[in-house]
């Protein structure tokens, strides 16, 4: 998946619940809250984050966006249905 394809998909799915696979084998499930030309921010579904998780302060993860994943590290992205765990 090219950088541009990844960026376009992230923009298309902005605000939606997705499942993202990265090049280290990690799976990230949550809602896309922000996209720029280098990173996508995701608010995770995992227990402990939910309501009240405001992300990491300063740097790349501005409060309220969750955490960032570099676009170059993404190997796959798909919409996550309610049954997608």
N, C-alpha and C positions, 0 to 999 in steps of 0.2 A: 504494500500500500504506500503510495507516494505521500510526501508531506502535504501537497495541495489537496489530495483526495481525503486525507485525514482531517485537515482543516475544514474542508467543505462539509464533511459528514458531521463534525462537531458543531458547526454553525447550524446545520439542518436540524440537529437533535437538541439544540440549546433549550433548556427548560424541561426536557424530557428525562425520564429514568432510563439509563443505559447500562450496559455491561461492557467494560473496556479491558482488553488483555494487553499487557505490556511485554517488552522484550526480555524481562526477567522471569516470566511465567506467572506474575501476579494478576489477579482478577479484581477489578474495582467495580462495584455496583453502587449506583446512586444517581442523583440528578445533576445535569450539567448546569452550572451557575454562571460561568464566564468562559469566553474563548478569545484568545488573541493569536498572533502569528507564531508564537512559540509554545504556548501552554493552553491546556484546558483545565478548568477547575471543576471539581466534582464534590457535591455534598453527599457523603456516604450514607448508606442505609444501615450499616452495622450498628449493633447495640452499643450504647455508650456515646454515640455521636448525635443521632436524631435531633430533636428540638433543643435548641440552646447551643449547639455546636457552631461556633463562629469562625472556625478556621484558625490559621496561625497568623499572628500579628506581624506586620511589616514584611519586608522582602517580597517574595513572589505571591504568597497567599494572603491577600488582604482580608481583614475580618469580614465574615459573612459569605465568603466564597467557597469554603471547604478547603480542600488541598489541591495543589497543582500536579499535573502529569505532563511531562514534556511531549509535544506532538511527535517528535522523532522516536520516542520510546514506545509508541502505540503500535501494536501489531494487528489489532482487531477491535472493532466497535460495532455494537448492535443494540437496537432498542430492547429494553428489558421489560418483558410482560410481567404481570402480577405473579405468574407461576415460575418465573425465571430466578432461580436461586443459584 
